Amino acid sequence: MEYDFIIIGGGIAGVSCAGRLAKCGRVLLLEGEPVLAHHASGRSAALYEPRYGLAPVVALSLASEPYFRSAANVLTPRGMMIVGKAADEAAFKTDCALMALEPMGFDDARAMVPILNPETVAHVGFADHAWDIDTDLLLQGFARAARSDGAEILTKAPVTAIVREGAGWRVTSAQGEHRGRILVNAAGAWADVVAELAGVAPMGITPLRRSMARIPAPGGHDVSRWPMIFAAGEAWYCKPDAGALIVSPAEEDATTPHDAFADDLVLAEGLARYEEMVTEPVTRVLANWAGLRSFAPDRVPVIGFDVAHPAFFWLAGQGGYGFQSAPMASQLAVELLTGRAPEIDAATVTSLSPRRFA
């Protein structure tokens, strides 16, 4: 079968694109793992905080809000808190200004999160404009839309070869050979690998490992209403999760594309930074894991046709913002793929374009 669009990558970027693009032509999505969202998308902190990130990311995330509001049960209230030591004042003020948090008195903060340490926490900021994302519900909604509009989604289909063939592409995967007119590179940590397979110059998209630990609810507290908490300067963060707490050192260690796992030493150091700001020690870890957050050199996503290969489309480099920006990022991708005028402002489109690296 000849496809109009072949999408490589079954994370939120590729699946959301397929969900919107299937109305516009014959779509095939290839995912190398047995299930969708196995890598970064399956290991997300799952927070919608639209002011988190650089300006183009914020623009995508804010423009995604109407979709989130229209999707039943995808968002639930969480709130966001930033805490800092006395020495963190500059970083704390910067974070609060960027993400529109208001200063909060310590007593009010401790009423909300009773384990905050009065001996170390000198600054607290809070905002209620942050929500949990039901990432599985969002992803499966896009996958269901894609299939209902005729898209084919193949898992267990790692791509082994890509050849330019006439005006299109011949893609070889574990599921056979597939021919398509336009290739969409939504391969996350593997985006540059896919580009090189296709004979396209890589963008310098680098996977950065981020580790996570799941710990029991501190002190037996009911954590369900606690906000997500960031340390000033993102030295660590924690978030309630199904009666427990997930804690991350928030590291960004450059690595190669692989099925990531937590670094024990980095995790221990991050947990120590977390423990310094709370009154309840970490006595055991229930589980740990890691994900790869992939960034272009300027930390802005890459969305648009390759300059040298106009049938090769980049949808990559979402970093840690893939879920919260997916509704508008996928809409923009489809607008560009089909030649429609983008809804989002022209300056943002330009800032996301691969042409910025030309």
C-alpha positions as CSV (number, residue, x, y, z in Angstrom):
1,M,0.0,0.0,0.0
2,E,1.2,3.5,-0.8
3,Y,0.8,6.0,2.1
4,D,0.6,9.8,2.0
5,F,2.4,10.0,5.3
6,I,4.6,7.6,7.2
7,I,5.2,8.7,10.8
8,I,8.1,7.1,12.7
9,G,7.6,7.2,16.4
10,G,4.7,6.1,18.7
11,G,5.1,8.6,21.5
12,I,2.8,11.5,22.1
13,A,4.3,13.5,19.2
14,G,3.7,10.8,16.6
15,V,0.4,9.6,17.9
16,S,-1.1,13.1,18.3
17,C,0.1,13.9,14.7
18,A,-1.5,10.7,13.4
19,G,-4.7,11.5,15.2
20,R,-5.0,14.8,13.4
21,L,-3.4,13.8,10.1
22,A,-5.5,10.7,9.3
23,K,-8.4,12.9,8.1
24,C,-6.0,14.4,5.4
25,G,-4.7,11.2,3.8
26,R,-3.4,7.7,4.2
27,V,-1.3,7.5,7.3
28,L,1.0,4.8,8.7
29,L,2.6,5.1,12.1
30,L,5.6,2.8,12.9
31,E,6.6,2.2,16.6
32,G,9.5,-0.1,17.3
33,E,8.3,-1.2,20.8
34,P,5.5,-3.6,21.5
35,V,3.3,-0.8,22.9
36,L,2.9,2.9,22.2
37,A,4.6,5.5,24.5
38,H,7.1,3.0,25.8
39,H,10.0,5.5,26.3
40,A,9.8,9.2,27.3
41,S,6.1,9.5,26.8
42,G,5.5,6.6,29.1
43,R,7.7,8.1,31.9
44,S,6.4,11.7,32.0
45,A,5.8,13.6,35.1
46,A,2.4,14.4,33.5
47,L,1.9,18.0,34.5
48,Y,0.2,20.7,32.4
49,E,1.9,23.9,33.5
50,P,1.7,26.0,30.4
51,R,4.2,28.6,31.5
52,Y,7.0,26.0,31.9
53,G,9.7,26.3,29.2
54,L,11.1,28.7,26.7
55,A,8.9,31.2,24.9
56,P,8.0,28.9,21.8
57,V,7.2,26.0,24.2
58,V,5.0,28.3,26.3
59,A,3.2,29.5,23.1
60,L,2.5,25.9,22.1
61,S,1.4,25.0,25.6
62,L,-0.9,28.0,26.1
63,A,-2.4,27.4,22.7
64,S,-3.1,23.8,23.6
65,E,-5.4,24.7,26.5
66,P,-8.6,24.8,24.5
67,Y,-8.0,21.2,23.5
68,F,-7.3,20.1,27.0
69,R,-10.4,21.9,28.3
70,S,-12.6,20.1,25.7
71,A,-11.2,16.7,26.4
72,A,-13.2,15.1,29.2
73,N,-11.2,14.0,32.3
74,V,-7.8,14.6,30.8
75,L,-6.9,17.4,33.3
76,T,-7.4,17.4,37.1
77,P,-6.3,20.2,39.5
78,R,-2.9,19.9,41.0
79,G,-1.3,23.2,41.7
80,M,2.4,24.1,41.8
81,M,4.7,25.1,44.6
82,I,8.4,26.3,44.4
83,V,10.5,26.1,47.5
84,G,14.0,27.5,48.1
85,K,16.6,28.0,50.8
86,A,17.8,31.4,51.8
87,A,20.7,31.2,49.3
88,D,18.2,30.4,46.5
89,E,16.6,33.8,46.5
90,A,17.7,34.8,43.0
91,A,16.7,31.5,41.4
92,F,13.4,31.5,43.4
93,K,12.5,35.0,42.1
94,T,13.3,34.0,38.5
95,D,11.2,30.9,38.7
96,C,8.3,32.7,40.2
97,A,8.4,35.4,37.6
98,L,8.7,33.0,34.7
99,M,5.8,30.8,35.8
100,A,3.6,33.4,37.5
101,L,3.8,32.1,41.0
102,E,2.9,34.3,44.0
103,P,4.9,34.3,47.2
104,M,3.3,32.3,50.0
105,G,3.9,32.5,53.8
106,F,5.6,29.4,55.3
107,D,2.7,28.7,57.7
108,D,0.2,28.6,54.8
109,A,2.6,26.5,52.8
110,R,3.1,24.0,55.6
111,A,-0.7,23.8,56.1
112,M,-0.8,22.6,52.5
113,V,2.4,20.4,52.6
114,P,3.0,19.5,56.3
115,I,6.5,18.0,55.8
116,L,8.2,21.3,54.7
117,N,11.2,21.9,56.9
118,P,11.1,25.3,58.8
119,E,14.9,25.2,59.3
120,T,15.7,25.1,55.6
121,V,12.7,26.4,53.6
122,A,13.1,30.2,53.4
123,H,11.1,30.9,50.2
124,V,7.8,29.5,49.0
125,G,5.8,30.4,45.8
126,F,2.5,28.9,44.7
127,A,0.1,29.0,41.8
128,D,-3.1,27.0,41.1
129,H,-2.6,27.1,37.3
130,A,-1.1,23.6,37.0
131,W,-3.0,20.3,36.4
132,D,-2.3,16.6,36.2
133,I,-2.6,15.2,32.7
134,D,-4.1,11.7,32.3
135,T,-1.4,10.9,29.7
136,D,-2.8,7.5,28.8
137,L,-6.3,9.0,28.2
138,L,-4.8,11.7,26.0
139,L,-2.6,9.3,24.1
140,Q,-5.3,6.7,23.5
141,G,-7.8,9.4,22.5
142,F,-5.4,10.5,19.7
143,A,-4.7,6.8,18.7
144,R,-8.5,6.1,18.6
145,A,-9.0,9.1,16.4
146,A,-6.2,8.0,14.1
147,R,-7.6,4.5,13.7
148,S,-11.2,5.7,13.2
149,D,-10.1,7.9,10.3
150,G,-8.2,5.0,8.7
151,A,-4.7,5.3,9.9
152,E,-2.7,2.1,10.4
153,I,-0.6,1.8,13.6
154,L,2.1,-0.9,13.7
155,T,4.0,-1.7,16.8
156,K,7.0,-4.1,17.0
157,A,8.1,-2.3,13.9
158,P,11.6,-0.9,14.4
159,V,12.9,0.8,11.3
160,T,16.0,-0.6,9.8
161,A,16.4,1.2,6.5
162,I,15.0,4.3,4.7
163,V,15.6,4.9,1.1
164,R,14.5,7.9,-1.1
165,E,12.5,6.4,-3.9
166,G,11.3,8.7,-6.7
167,A,9.2,11.4,-5.1
168,G,8.7,9.5,-1.8
169,W,10.3,7.1,0.6
170,R,10.7,3.3,1.1
171,V,10.9,2.4,4.7
172,T,11.9,-1.0,5.9
173,S,10.8,-2.2,9.3
174,A,10.4,-5.5,11.1
175,Q,6.9,-5.5,9.7
176,G,8.0,-5.3,6.1
177,E,8.5,-2.6,3.5
178,H,6.3,0.6,3.4
179,R,6.1,3.3,0.8
180,G,5.0,6.8,1.4
181,R,5.1,10.3,0.0
182,I,6.2,12.2,3.1
183,L,8.2,11.0,6.1
184,V,7.4,12.4,9.5
185,N,10.3,12.0,12.0
186,A,8.6,11.8,15.5
187,A,11.2,9.4,16.9
188,G,12.1,11.3,20.1
189,A,15.5,10.3,21.3
190,W,16.1,8.5,18.0
191,A,15.2,11.5,15.8
192,D,18.8,12.0,14.6
193,V,19.2,8.3,14.1
194,V,16.1,8.2,11.8
195,A,17.4,11.3,9.9
196,E,20.8,9.7,9.2
197,L,19.0,6.5,8.0
198,A,17.2,8.7,5.5
199,G,20.3,10.5,4.4
200,V,19.2,13.7,6.1
201,A,21.6,15.8,8.1
202,P,20.9,15.4,11.9
203,M,19.7,18.4,14.0
204,G,21.9,17.7,17.0
205,I,18.9,16.5,19.0
206,T,20.4,15.1,22.2
207,P,18.7,12.7,24.7
208,L,19.1,13.8,28.3
209,R,18.5,11.3,31.0
210,R,16.1,12.1,33.9
211,S,15.8,9.7,36.8
212,M,12.7,9.2,39.1
213,A,12.1,7.4,42.4
214,R,8.7,6.4,43.8
215,I,8.6,6.6,47.6
216,P,5.9,5.8,50.2
217,A,3.7,8.8,51.3
218,P,6.0,10.7,53.7
219,G,5.0,10.2,57.3
220,G,1.9,8.4,56.2
221,H,0.3,11.6,55.1
222,D,-2.5,11.8,52.6
223,V,-0.6,13.4,49.7
224,S,-3.4,13.4,47.2
225,R,-4.1,17.1,47.5
226,W,-0.4,18.2,47.7
227,P,0.8,20.3,44.8
228,M,3.7,19.4,42.5
229,I,6.8,20.9,44.3
230,F,9.9,22.2,42.5
231,A,13.1,23.3,44.2
232,A,14.2,26.7,43.1
233,G,16.4,26.3,40.0
234,E,14.8,22.9,39.5
235,A,17.3,21.1,41.8
236,W,14.7,18.4,42.3
237,Y,10.9,18.0,42.1
238,C,8.2,15.8,43.6
239,K,4.6,15.0,42.8
240,P,1.8,12.9,44.3
241,D,1.1,9.7,42.4
242,A,-1.5,7.2,43.4
243,G,-1.0,7.5,47.1
244,A,2.8,7.7,46.9
245,L,5.3,10.4,46.0
246,I,7.5,10.5,42.9
247,V,10.8,12.4,43.4
248,S,13.3,13.3,40.7
249,P,16.8,14.8,40.9
250,A,15.8,16.7,37.7
251,E,19.2,15.8,36.2
252,E,19.9,16.4,32.5
253,D,22.7,14.0,31.7
254,A,23.5,13.7,28.0
255,T,23.4,10.1,26.7
256,T,22.7,8.0,23.7
257,P,19.2,6.7,22.6
258,H,18.4,3.6,24.6
259,D,15.8,2.1,27.0
260,A,16.8,4.4,29.9
261,F,17.3,3.4,33.6
262,A,17.9,5.4,36.7
263,D,21.5,6.2,37.8
264,D,21.6,5.1,41.4
265,L,24.2,7.7,42.5
266,V,22.4,10.6,40.8
267,L,19.1,9.4,42.3
268,A,20.6,9.2,45.8
269,E,22.0,12.8,45.5
270,G,18.7,14.1,44.3
271,L,16.8,12.4,47.2
272,A,19.3,13.9,49.6
273,R,18.5,17.4,48.2
274,Y,14.8,16.7,48.6
275,E,15.4,15.4,52.2
276,E,17.1,18.6,53.1
277,M,13.9,20.6,52.5
278,V,11.5,18.2,54.4
279,T,11.1,16.8,57.8
280,E,10.4,13.1,56.8
281,P,13.5,11.1,55.7
282,V,13.3,8.7,52.7
283,T,13.4,5.2,54.3
284,R,12.8,3.1,51.2
285,V,12.3,3.4,47.5
286,L,9.3,1.5,46.0
287,A,10.6,1.7,42.4
288,N,12.8,3.8,40.2
289,W,13.1,4.5,36.4
290,A,14.4,7.1,34.0
291,G,13.3,8.7,30.7
292,L,15.1,10.5,28.0
293,R,14.1,14.1,27.3
294,S,15.4,15.1,23.9
295,F,16.4,18.6,23.0
296,A,17.7,20.5,20.0
297,P,20.7,22.6,20.6
298,D,18.6,25.7,21.5
299,R,16.1,23.6,23.6
300,V,13.2,24.5,21.3
301,P,11.2,21.8,19.5
302,V,11.8,21.3,15.7
303,I,8.6,21.3,13.7
304,G,8.7,21.7,9.9
305,F,10.1,20.4,6.6
306,D,13.8,19.8,6.4
307,V,15.5,22.5,4.4
308,A,17.4,20.1,2.1
309,H,14.8,17.3,1.9
310,P,11.3,18.8,1.4
311,A,9.6,15.4,1.8
312,F,11.2,14.9,5.3
313,F,9.3,16.5,8.2
314,W,10.7,17.0,11.7
315,L,8.4,16.7,14.7
316,A,11.1,16.3,17.4
317,G,13.0,17.8,20.3
318,Q,10.0,18.3,22.6
319,G,12.2,17.9,25.7
320,G,10.1,17.6,28.8
321,Y,7.1,19.4,27.3
322,G,5.7,16.8,24.9
323,F,2.4,16.1,26.5
324,Q,1.5,19.7,27.6
325,S,2.3,21.1,24.1
326,A,1.0,18.1,22.0
327,P,-2.4,19.4,21.0
328,M,-1.0,22.6,19.4
329,A,2.3,21.0,18.2
330,S,0.3,18.3,16.3
331,Q,-2.1,20.8,14.9
332,L,0.8,23.0,13.7
333,A,2.5,19.9,12.2
334,V,-0.7,19.0,10.2
335,E,-1.2,22.6,9.0
336,L,2.4,22.6,7.7
337,L,2.1,19.1,6.2
338,T,-1.0,20.0,4.3
339,G,-0.2,23.5,3.3
340,R,-2.7,25.2,5.5
341,A,-2.1,28.6,7.2
342,P,-1.0,27.9,10.8
343,E,-3.3,29.1,13.6
344,I,-0.4,30.0,15.9
345,D,1.5,33.2,15.4
346,A,4.1,33.5,12.6
347,A,7.0,34.3,15.0
348,T,6.4,31.0,16.9
349,V,6.2,29.0,13.6
350,T,9.6,30.6,12.6
351,S,11.2,29.8,15.9
352,L,10.2,26.2,15.6
353,S,11.2,25.7,12.0
354,P,14.3,23.6,11.0
355,R,15.3,26.6,8.9
356,R,16.7,28.3,12.0
357,F,19.7,25.9,11.9
358,A,20.3,26.3,8.1
